[in-house]
Amino acid sequence: MATSNHSHPSGGHAEVRSGMRPDDRRLATLHRNNEESNAFVRECIEGALIQLMETTPFASITVTDIARRAGVSRNAYYRNYASKEAILDGFLATIFAEINRSLLQYDPMTQTREAWPTMLAGVRRIAPQYRLMLRAGQSSRIREHMRASMNRSAARHETGPRYAAAFWAGAVCEVIDQWVLNGMDAPDEEIADIMTDLMLHGVATADRYHTGCQAT
């Protein structure tokens, strides 16, 4: 029975709608329209902030600047966001959700090499925005989203998972940050090879990549 409902979601919703009273249907339609309108407003606001960051230091951008560029009122802005930082959080949450969905097809233990090109392709699609956020001093915000995306298990509050997520988020973000800031100068496949080697072999690669601690 449960399988049937998941296999035919549209049919299930149609049955619910057909059994609703006219007033309930109107309220449901209004609610859906409001959600769609708010989603459009949020998209406009996020896009406006990113555009402004191309020419204006992040700290100097005002709510009025964002609302005017987005074509929305200040009230509409505050209905959706409490701060400029919250706008970036919304943008990053969307981006990480898209990348995570694309990575679900891979087993992180056995398909590390296959997963990296997919991740890098996702980063390439938003590289200009990513670069703007790095230059605006938002690298720690990006890392926090990466850390959160890596630490969603039931054991996420335990010491091991928390520190492991922090370790990998820092490593992955630092590589991606450098890659983006350097104009993605290394081919995706080469980055994938290096990161897979590092992730699978750890300290055994120190001599190979000259990353050991050395006296100066």
C-alpha positions as CSV (number, residue, x, y, z in Angstrom):
1,M,0.0,0.0,0.0
2,A,2.8,2.4,1.0
3,T,4.7,1.6,-2.2
4,S,1.7,2.4,-4.3
5,N,1.3,5.8,-2.7
6,H,5.0,6.6,-3.4
7,S,4.8,5.3,-6.9
8,H,1.8,7.5,-7.8
9,P,2.2,10.7,-5.8
10,S,0.1,12.8,-8.3
11,G,-2.8,10.4,-8.1
12,G,-2.8,10.6,-4.3
13,H,-2.8,14.4,-4.4
14,A,-5.6,14.5,-6.9
15,E,-7.8,12.4,-4.7
16,V,-7.2,14.7,-1.8
17,R,-8.0,17.7,-3.9
18,S,-11.2,16.2,-5.4
19,G,-12.5,15.6,-1.8
20,M,-11.8,19.1,-0.6
21,R,-14.5,21.7,-0.1
22,P,-14.4,24.7,-2.5
23,D,-13.2,27.0,0.3
24,D,-10.4,24.6,1.2
25,R,-9.3,24.3,-2.4
26,R,-9.1,28.1,-2.7
27,L,-7.0,28.3,0.5
28,A,-4.7,25.6,-0.8
29,T,-4.3,27.4,-4.1
30,L,-3.6,30.7,-2.4
31,H,-1.0,29.0,-0.1
32,R,0.7,27.4,-3.1
33,N,0.7,30.7,-5.0
34,N,2.2,32.5,-2.0
35,E,4.9,29.9,-1.7
36,E,5.8,30.3,-5.4
37,S,5.8,34.1,-5.1
38,N,8.1,34.0,-2.1
39,A,10.4,31.6,-3.8
40,F,10.6,34.0,-6.8
41,V,11.3,37.0,-4.4
42,R,14.1,35.0,-2.7
43,E,15.6,34.2,-6.0
44,C,15.5,37.8,-7.1
45,I,17.1,39.0,-3.8
46,E,19.9,36.4,-3.9
47,G,20.6,37.3,-7.5
48,A,20.6,41.0,-6.6
49,L,23.1,40.6,-3.8
50,I,25.5,38.5,-6.0
51,Q,25.3,41.2,-8.7
52,L,26.0,44.0,-6.2
53,M,29.0,42.0,-4.9
54,E,30.6,42.2,-8.3
55,T,31.1,46.0,-8.0
56,T,30.6,46.8,-4.3
57,P,32.4,45.6,-1.1
58,F,30.1,43.2,0.8
59,A,30.2,45.4,3.9
60,S,29.1,48.4,2.0
61,I,26.0,46.9,0.4
62,T,22.7,48.0,2.1
63,V,19.3,46.5,2.4
64,T,18.0,49.4,0.2
65,D,20.6,48.6,-2.5
66,I,19.5,44.9,-2.5
67,A,15.8,45.7,-2.5
68,R,16.2,48.2,-5.3
69,R,18.3,45.9,-7.5
70,A,15.9,43.0,-6.8
71,G,12.9,45.1,-7.6
72,V,11.2,44.3,-4.3
73,S,10.1,46.3,-1.3
74,R,12.0,46.4,2.0
75,N,9.1,44.7,3.6
76,A,9.4,41.9,1.1
77,Y,13.1,41.7,1.9
78,Y,12.6,41.4,5.6
79,R,9.8,38.8,5.2
80,N,12.4,36.5,3.6
81,Y,15.7,37.4,5.1
82,A,17.0,38.9,8.4
83,S,20.4,39.9,7.0
84,K,22.8,39.9,4.1
85,E,24.5,36.9,5.6
86,A,21.2,35.0,5.6
87,I,20.9,35.6,1.9
88,L,24.3,34.0,1.3
89,D,23.2,31.1,3.6
90,G,20.1,30.6,1.4
91,F,22.1,30.7,-1.8
92,L,24.7,28.2,-0.4
93,A,22.0,25.9,1.0
94,T,20.5,25.6,-2.5
95,I,23.9,25.0,-4.1
96,F,25.0,22.4,-1.6
97,A,21.6,20.6,-1.9
98,E,22.1,20.4,-5.7
99,I,25.6,19.1,-5.4
100,N,24.6,16.6,-2.7
101,R,21.8,15.2,-4.9
102,S,24.3,14.7,-7.7
103,L,26.7,12.9,-5.4
104,L,24.1,10.5,-4.0
105,Q,24.7,8.2,-7.0
106,Y,28.2,7.4,-5.7
107,D,29.3,5.3,-2.8
108,P,31.8,7.5,-0.9
109,M,33.9,4.5,0.2
110,T,34.3,2.8,-3.2
111,Q,33.6,5.6,-5.8
112,T,35.6,8.5,-4.5
113,R,37.3,9.0,-7.8
114,E,34.0,9.1,-9.7
115,A,32.4,11.5,-7.3
116,W,35.1,14.2,-7.5
117,P,34.5,15.2,-11.2
118,T,30.8,15.5,-10.4
119,M,31.5,17.8,-7.4
120,L,33.9,19.9,-9.5
121,A,31.4,20.3,-12.3
122,G,28.9,21.6,-9.8
123,V,31.4,24.1,-8.5
124,R,32.2,25.2,-12.1
125,R,28.6,26.1,-12.6
126,I,28.7,28.6,-9.8
127,A,32.4,29.6,-9.9
128,P,31.8,33.3,-10.4
129,Q,29.5,33.5,-7.4
130,Y,31.8,31.3,-5.4
131,R,34.8,33.6,-6.2
132,L,32.8,36.6,-5.1
133,M,32.0,35.1,-1.8
134,L,35.6,34.2,-1.2
135,R,36.7,37.7,-2.0
136,A,34.0,39.0,0.3
137,G,35.6,37.1,3.2
138,Q,32.8,34.4,3.4
139,S,35.1,31.3,3.2
140,S,34.2,30.3,6.7
141,R,30.5,30.4,5.8
142,I,31.1,28.1,2.9
143,R,33.0,25.7,5.1
144,E,30.2,25.6,7.7
145,H,27.8,24.6,5.0
146,M,30.2,21.9,3.7
147,R,30.7,20.7,7.3
148,A,26.9,20.5,7.9
149,S,26.3,18.6,4.7
150,M,28.9,16.0,5.7
151,N,27.5,15.6,9.2
152,R,23.9,14.6,8.9
153,S,24.0,11.1,10.4
154,A,22.2,10.2,13.6
155,A,25.6,10.3,15.4
156,R,26.3,13.8,14.2
157,H,26.6,15.2,17.8
158,E,29.2,12.6,18.8
159,T,32.9,13.7,19.0
160,G,34.2,11.5,16.2
161,P,31.6,12.5,13.5
162,R,31.9,16.2,14.5
163,Y,35.6,16.4,14.1
164,A,35.8,14.1,11.1
165,A,33.3,16.4,9.3
166,A,35.3,19.4,10.3
167,F,38.5,17.8,9.0
168,W,37.1,16.8,5.6
169,A,35.1,20.1,5.1
170,G,38.3,22.0,5.7
171,A,40.3,19.9,3.3
172,V,37.8,19.8,0.5
173,C,36.9,23.5,0.8
174,E,40.5,24.6,0.9
175,V,41.2,22.7,-2.4
176,I,38.1,24.1,-4.1
177,D,38.8,27.6,-2.8
178,Q,42.3,27.6,-4.3
179,W,41.1,26.0,-7.5
180,V,38.4,28.7,-8.0
181,L,40.7,31.6,-7.0
182,N,43.3,30.4,-9.4
183,G,40.8,30.4,-12.3
184,M,40.4,26.6,-12.2
185,D,43.8,26.3,-13.7
186,A,44.1,22.6,-13.1
187,P,41.9,20.1,-15.1
188,D,39.0,18.5,-13.3
189,E,40.5,15.1,-13.8
190,E,43.9,16.0,-12.4
191,I,42.3,17.5,-9.3
192,A,40.1,14.3,-8.9
193,D,43.3,12.1,-9.1
194,I,45.2,14.1,-6.5
195,M,42.3,14.4,-4.1
196,T,41.4,10.7,-4.4
197,D,45.0,9.8,-3.7
198,L,45.1,12.0,-0.7
199,M,41.8,10.9,0.7
200,L,42.5,7.2,0.3
201,H,46.2,7.1,1.3
202,G,46.5,10.1,3.7
203,V,49.9,10.6,5.3
204,A,51.4,8.0,3.0
205,T,51.4,10.6,0.2
206,A,53.4,13.2,2.2
207,D,56.7,12.5,0.4
208,R,55.0,12.3,-3.0
209,Y,53.4,15.7,-2.7
210,H,56.1,17.3,-0.4
211,T,53.5,18.1,2.3
212,G,55.4,16.9,5.4
213,C,56.5,19.3,8.1
214,Q,60.1,20.5,7.5
215,A,62.5,22.6,9.6
216,T,63.2,26.0,8.1
